[in-house]
Amino acid sequence: MKSTVNNPGYVVIIDDDKDICQLLAFLLENAGYETKQGYDGTTAMQLLALREPDVLLLDSIIPEPNGMVVLSHAHTLYPQLPVVIITGNAGILSAVCAIKAGAWDYIPKPFDNSSVLKLVDRAMKTRWGKQDAGNNLIISTKERIASLMGNSHKIQCLANDLIRVAHTDFSVIIQGETGTGKELVAKNIHRSSPRKDGPFVPIDCGAIPDTLIENELFGHEKGSYTGADHGQPGKFEAAEGGTLFLDEIANMTLSAQSKLLRALQERIIYRIGGTKPIPVNVRVLAASNENLLDAVVKGKFREDLYYRLNEYVIRIPPLRERPEDILALANRFIEETIAELDKPKIDFSVSAKETMLRYQWPGNVRELRAVTRRSSLISEGEIKPEDLGLNLQKLAQANSLKSENSIPGIKSSGTDLIQNLYLDGSSLKEITQLNIDEIERIVILDTLKKTGNNKAEAARRLNIDYKTLYSKLKKINSTVEK
């Protein structure tokens, strides 16, 4: 049978039986799918790192790392990826265990060819939310982002930004603290773009030594350095026709930044040791957990590269700025974990929920997921505050400090102000507005103090633009003078 979708997609096949791999590849390619094959866990990891598949066909028993490890790794990289387990009759039990751990379905050996194609076709429709009637409607980006990151107003605004820029070929800077989901946003930009059928190639600039970053980006020719026994393409060539995601780009050396700028401007690269120009057609998305403009001021990042990448900026708000997402995400993580552990339903106690809402989550969504998984493992029936493993002493100190210096301070001084205004016969609108102004003044001045009077950083932390901050400061200074 032919696939019922217009662009069937990309399927990775992992089985230590090469004949099975080749048969599955032959069936799927005849149906219009693109395939890659591997015969062990190491190759599986490499293929998954290079490009996200639409479906993974995975033998339950392969050379190390084994199928369960690959399954877990695949879902860490791509939480929505359908993984179909291939198993012999003797491995049905392991296939069932794999499904409990998150596999989408399984294929028993020996298999019927048409059944395999139907199963992969259904997996594709599940993957992209396509309707069975052949309408090929993809689930909206907003719904996808909401399911992965939350449904707060700030995440809805982020989804709007993503939709706005996805259909263009703009370079994008994705700004956000560690653990907020920068790569997740990058992947969704790619999936919603005209390049979605091309590869998505991530590279962590912070994990690669300075001496190797250029080789990673541009590749090398045979004999270009000691040990270069054969030519090797870099990530630019691997991302041809698709998207190159440069994570933690601020960690690049100035020399590598210069060569990256040239590649982006000329759309041509040269392998290390090579003289032949190689044209590249790649969209670049860059991410950083620090403000790149500040890095420019400090001389750590090239100003010309910054403006070349800065065609559009998406800022991911940290979890503490959107508390309404905390419990929604925690509940999603707990459901996934108890399904993986095959445990009965677990819920958070009221006090645990209160603790989670008060906590600042410095590790953001990544920390929340780890805390939820750990507490799901050790708890029975109900998760209590002590099960969360959070630094409750630090939390108490933060709350104490907040009560001394923050909102209650405003409330105390504000109470006297309200009483005086009331006695003066001021209207409710006047009373409310003056208290809002007082809260704004305290928060803005406190943020400026914490950022060393860096107005750009203060505006970023307050999630307002620089012009708005500047106008509010003028208003504050005018009030002080009066």
C-alpha positions in Angstrom: 0.0 0.0 0.0 1.0 3.6 -0.5 1.1 6.0 2.4 -2.1 8.1 2.8 -0.1 11.2 3.5 1.4 13.5 0.9 4.9 13.7 2.5 5.2 10.3 4.2 8.2 11.2 6.3 11.4 9.8 7.7 11.7 6.5 9.4 14.7 5.1 11.3 15.0 1.3 11.4 17.2 -0.4 14.0 17.5 -4.2 14.0 20.5 -6.4 14.4 19.1 -8.7 11.7 20.3 -6.9 8.5 17.8 -8.9 6.3 14.9 -7.5 8.4 16.3 -4.0 8.2 16.7 -4.2 4.4 13.2 -5.7 4.0 11.6 -3.0 6.0 13.5 -0.3 4.2 12.5 -1.7 0.9 8.8 -1.8 1.9 8.8 1.7 3.3 10.8 3.3 0.5 8.4 1.8 -2.1 5.6 3.5 -0.1 7.4 6.8 -0.4 9.1 7.0 3.0 12.7 8.1 3.5 14.6 5.6 5.7 17.9 5.1 7.5 19.1 1.8 8.9 21.2 0.7 11.9 22.1 -2.6 13.5 23.0 -1.7 17.1 22.3 0.8 19.8 25.3 3.0 19.2 24.3 3.6 15.5 20.7 4.2 16.7 22.0 7.0 19.1 24.0 8.5 16.3 21.1 8.6 13.8 18.8 10.1 16.5 21.3 12.8 17.3 21.8 13.7 13.6 18.1 14.1 12.8 14.7 13.6 14.3 12.7 10.8 12.7 8.9 10.8 12.3 8.8 7.1 13.4 11.4 4.8 15.0 11.2 1.1 14.3 13.3 -0.5 17.1 14.3 -4.1 17.7 13.8 -4.9 21.4 17.0 -6.9 21.5 20.1 -5.3 19.9 23.8 -5.0 20.8 24.6 -2.5 23.5 23.1 -0.1 24.4 20.0 -2.3 24.3 16.6 -1.4 23.0 15.2 -0.1 26.3 18.1 2.3 26.7 17.6 3.5 23.1 13.8 3.9 23.7 14.5 6.0 26.8 17.0 8.1 25.0 14.7 8.6 22.0 11.9 9.9 24.3 14.3 12.2 26.1 15.4 13.8 22.8 11.9 13.7 21.1 9.1 13.3 23.7 6.4 13.0 20.9 8.2 10.4 18.8 6.3 7.2 18.1 8.6 4.2 18.7 7.4 0.9 17.3 9.1 -2.2 18.8 10.1 -5.1 16.6 10.1 -8.4 18.4 10.1 -12.1 17.9 7.6 -14.4 19.6 10.0 -15.0 22.4 10.3 -11.3 23.0 6.6 -10.4 23.4 7.0 -9.9 27.1 9.9 -7.4 26.5 7.7 -5.6 23.9 4.9 -5.3 26.5 7.4 -3.8 29.0 8.6 -1.4 26.3 5.0 -0.2 25.7 4.6 0.4 29.4 7.8 2.4 29.2 6.4 4.6 26.4 6.7 2.7 23.1 3.8 3.4 20.8 3.2 -0.2 19.5 5.0 -3.3 18.5 5.5 -5.5 15.4 5.8 -9.3 16.0 8.1 -11.4 13.8 7.3 -12.8 11.3 5.3 -9.8 10.1 2.9 -9.2 7.3 4.1 -6.5 4.9 0.8 -4.7 4.6 0.4 -4.7 8.4 3.7 -3.0 8.8 2.8 -0.3 6.3 -0.6 0.3 8.0 1.1 0.5 11.4 3.7 3.0 10.3 1.0 5.0 8.5 -1.1 5.2 11.7 2.0 6.2 13.7 2.7 9.0 11.3 -0.9 10.3 11.7 -0.6 10.1 15.5 2.8 11.9 15.3 1.5 14.9 13.4 -2.2 14.8 14.4 -3.3 14.1 10.8 -6.9 13.1 10.2 -7.8 9.7 8.8 -10.0 11.1 6.1 -6.9 12.2 4.2 -7.4 15.9 5.1 -3.8 15.9 6.3 -4.5 18.6 8.9 -1.6 19.1 11.3 -2.4 19.9 14.9 -1.9 23.6 15.5 1.3 24.9 16.7 -0.5 26.6 19.6 -1.9 23.3 20.8 1.5 21.5 20.4 3.3 24.2 22.4 0.5 24.2 25.1 0.8 20.5 25.5 4.6 20.7 25.9 5.2 24.0 27.7 1.9 25.0 29.4 -1.1 27.2 28.6 -0.2 30.4 30.4 -0.6 33.8 28.7 3.1 34.1 28.3 3.4 30.7 26.6 0.5 31.7 24.3 2.4 34.8 23.4 5.5 32.7 22.7 3.5 30.4 20.4 2.3 33.5 18.5 5.9 34.6 18.1 6.8 31.1 16.9 3.9 31.0 14.3 4.8 34.5 13.1 8.4 33.7 12.3 8.2 29.9 11.4 7.0 30.4 7.8 9.9 32.8 7.0 13.5 32.0 6.5 14.7 34.5 9.2 17.6 33.7 11.4 16.2 33.6 15.0 17.8 34.1 18.4 16.1 32.1 21.1 16.8 33.6 24.5 16.1 31.7 27.7 17.5 30.3 31.0 18.9 26.8 31.2 16.0 24.3 31.3 13.3 26.5 29.7 13.1 24.5 26.5 15.1 26.4 23.9 15.7 23.4 21.7 12.0 22.5 22.0 11.1 25.9 20.6 13.7 25.5 17.8 12.3 22.1 16.8 8.8 23.5 16.6 9.9 26.4 14.4 11.5 23.9 12.1 8.4 21.6 12.1 6.1 24.6 11.2 8.4 25.9 8.5 8.7 25.2 4.7 11.9 23.3 5.6 10.1 20.8 7.8 10.9 17.9 5.3 14.6 18.7 5.6 16.9 17.7 8.5 16.9 19.4 11.9 20.6 19.4 13.1 21.4 20.5 16.6 24.9 21.4 17.8 25.7 22.2 21.4 28.4 24.9 21.2 29.0 24.7 24.9 29.9 21.0 24.8 32.5 21.1 22.1 36.1 22.1 22.8 37.2 25.3 21.2 39.7 23.5 18.9 37.0 21.2 17.5 34.1 23.6 16.9 35.1 24.6 13.4 35.6 21.0 12.4 32.1 20.2 13.8 30.5 23.0 11.8 32.4 22.9 8.5 34.0 19.4 8.4 37.4 18.6 7.1 39.3 17.1 4.1 41.4 14.0 4.1 44.9 14.7 5.4 44.0 18.2 6.7 45.5 17.3 10.1 47.1 14.3 11.8 44.6 11.5 12.1 42.3 12.8 9.3 42.3 9.6 7.3 39.2 10.5 5.4 37.1 13.5 4.6 34.2 14.3 6.9 31.3 16.7 6.2 30.3 19.1 9.0 26.9 20.0 10.5 26.3 22.7 7.8 26.3 20.0 5.1 24.3 17.7 7.3 21.6 20.3 7.6 21.4 21.0 3.9 17.8 22.0 3.0 16.8 22.1 6.6 17.6 23.9 9.9 20.9 24.2 11.9 20.3 24.8 15.6 23.3 26.4 17.4 22.7 26.0 21.1 24.6 28.1 23.6 26.2 30.0 20.7 27.8 32.5 23.1 30.4 29.8 24.0 31.8 30.0 20.4 35.3 31.4 20.1 35.6 34.7 18.3 37.5 33.0 15.5 34.7 30.5 14.9 32.2 33.3 15.1 34.0 35.1 12.3 33.8 32.0 10.0 30.2 31.4 10.9 29.4 35.0 9.9 31.1 34.5 6.6 29.2 31.3 6.0 25.8 33.0 6.8 26.5 36.0 4.6 28.0 34.1 1.6 26.0 30.8 1.9 29.3 29.1 1.2 31.6 27.0 3.4 35.0 25.6 3.2 36.0 22.4 4.9 39.1 22.5 7.1 42.1 21.9 4.7 39.9 22.4 1.6 39.8 25.0 -1.1 36.6 24.0 -2.8 33.7 26.2 -2.0 30.6 24.3 -0.9 27.2 26.1 -1.3 24.9 25.6 1.6 21.1 26.2 1.9 20.5 26.2 5.7 18.4 28.2 8.1 20.1 29.0 11.3 18.5 29.2 14.7 20.7 30.3 17.6 20.1 30.0 21.4 21.7 31.3 24.5 21.1 31.4 28.2 22.8 34.8 28.5 21.9 38.1 26.8 23.9 38.2 23.6 23.8 42.0 23.5 25.5 42.0 26.9 28.1 39.6 25.5 28.7 42.0 22.6 29.3 44.8 25.1 31.8 42.6 27.0 33.6 41.8 23.8 32.7 38.0 24.0 30.4 38.1 21.0 30.9 39.7 17.6 28.6 42.6 17.1 28.2 42.0 13.3 27.3 38.3 13.9 24.8 39.4 16.5 23.0 41.7 14.1 23.2 39.0 11.4 21.4 36.5 13.7 19.1 39.1 15.3 16.4 39.1 12.5 13.9 37.9 15.1 14.2 37.2 18.9 12.1 34.8 20.9 12.4 35.0 24.7 11.3 32.0 26.7 10.0 33.1 30.1 11.4 31.1 33.1 9.0 28.9 35.0 8.9 31.3 38.0 7.4 34.0 35.7 4.5 31.7 34.8 3.4 29.9 37.9 0.1 28.9 36.3 2.1 26.3 34.2 3.8 24.6 37.2 1.1 22.3 38.3 -0.2 21.6 34.8 3.3 20.5 33.7 3.9 18.6 36.9 0.7 16.6 36.4 1.7 15.8 32.9 5.1 14.6 34.0 3.5 12.5 36.8 1.1 10.8 34.4 4.0 9.9 32.1 6.1 8.5 35.0 3.5 6.4 36.6 2.7 4.9 33.2 6.4 4.1 32.8 6.6 2.6 36.3 3.3 0.9 36.0 2.2 2.3 39.3 -1.3 3.3 40.5 -2.5 6.9 40.3 -0.5 9.3 42.4 -1.4 12.9 43.2 0.2 15.9 44.9 -1.0 16.8 48.4 -2.3 20.3 48.9 0.8 21.3 50.8 3.0 19.9 48.1 1.2 22.0 45.5 1.6 25.1 47.7 5.4 24.3 48.1 5.8 23.9 44.3 4.1 27.2 43.7 6.3 29.0 46.2 9.5 27.5 44.9 11.5 29.6 42.4 12.6 26.7 40.1 16.1 27.8 39.2 16.4 24.8 36.9 13.1 25.6 35.2 11.0 22.9 33.5 14.0 20.5 33.4 14.2 20.7 37.2 10.4 20.4 37.6 10.5 17.2 35.5 13.3 15.7 37.5 11.6 16.5 40.8 8.3 15.1 39.6 9.8 11.8 38.3 11.8 11.3 41.5 8.9 12.0 43.8 6.6 9.7 41.8 9.1 6.9 42.3 9.4 7.2 46.1 5.8 8.1 46.9 2.7 5.9 47.3 -0.7 7.4 46.8 0.2 11.0 47.6 3.2 13.2 47.2 4.1 15.2 50.2 6.4 18.3 50.4 9.3 16.3 51.9 9.0 13.9 48.9 9.8 16.7 46.5 13.4 16.9 47.7 13.4 20.7 47.4 15.6 22.9 49.5 12.8 23.9 51.9 15.2 25.8 54.2 16.3 27.9 51.3 12.7 28.4 50.3 11.8 29.5 53.8 14.7 32.0 53.8 13.6 33.3 50.5 10.0 33.7 51.7 11.2 35.4 54.9 13.4 37.8 53.0 10.5 38.5 50.6 8.2 39.2 53.6 10.7 41.7 55.0 11.7 43.5 51.9 9.1 43.0 49.2 5.3 42.9 48.8 4.4 43.1 52.5 6.7 46.2 52.7 4.7 47.7 50.0 1.5 46.6 51.7 2.6 48.2 55.0 3.6 51.6 53.6 0.7 51.3 51.2 -1.8 50.8 54.0 -0.9 54.1 55.5 -1.1 55.7 52.1 -4.5 54.2 51.4 -5.8 55.4 54.8 -4.7 59.0 54.2 -6.1 59.0 50.7 -9.4 57.7 52.0 -9.6 60.4 54.7 -8.8 63.0 52.0 -11.9 61.7 50.0 -9.9 60.3 47.1 -11.7 58.0 44.6 -11.1 54.3 44.4 -9.5 54.8 41.0 -7.0 57.3 42.5 -6.2 55.1 45.4 -5.6 52.1 43.2 -3.5 53.9 40.7 -1.2 55.4 43.3 -0.6 52.0 44.8 0.2 50.5 41.4 2.7 53.3 40.8 4.3 52.6 44.2 4.6 48.8 43.5 6.1 49.6 40.0 8.6 52.0 41.5 9.8 49.5 44.1 10.0 46.6 41.7 11.8 48.6 39.0 14.4 50.1 41.4 15.0 46.8 43.0 15.6 45.1 39.7 18.0 47.9 38.6 19.9 47.4 41.8 20.2 43.6 41.2 21.4 44.2 37.6 24.0 46.8 38.6 21.9 49.5 36.9 22.0 47.6 33.6 18.7 48.9 32.1 18.7 46.4 29.2 19.0 43.5 31.5 16.4 45.0 33.9 14.0 45.3 31.0 14.6 41.7 30.0 14.0 40.5 33.6 10.8 42.5 33.8 9.7 41.3 30.4 9.1 44.8 29.1 10.9 46.6 26.3 13.6 49.1 26.9 11.5 52.1 25.8 8.8 51.2 28.4 11.4 51.0 31.1 12.9 54.3 30.1 9.5 56.1 30.2 8.7 54.6 33.7 12.1 55.7 35.0 11.4 59.2 33.8 8.1 59.1 35.6 9.8 57.9 38.8 12.5 60.5 38.7 9.9 63.2 38.0 7.9 62.1 41.1 11.1 62.1 43.3 11.9 65.6 42.2 8.4 66.8 43.0 
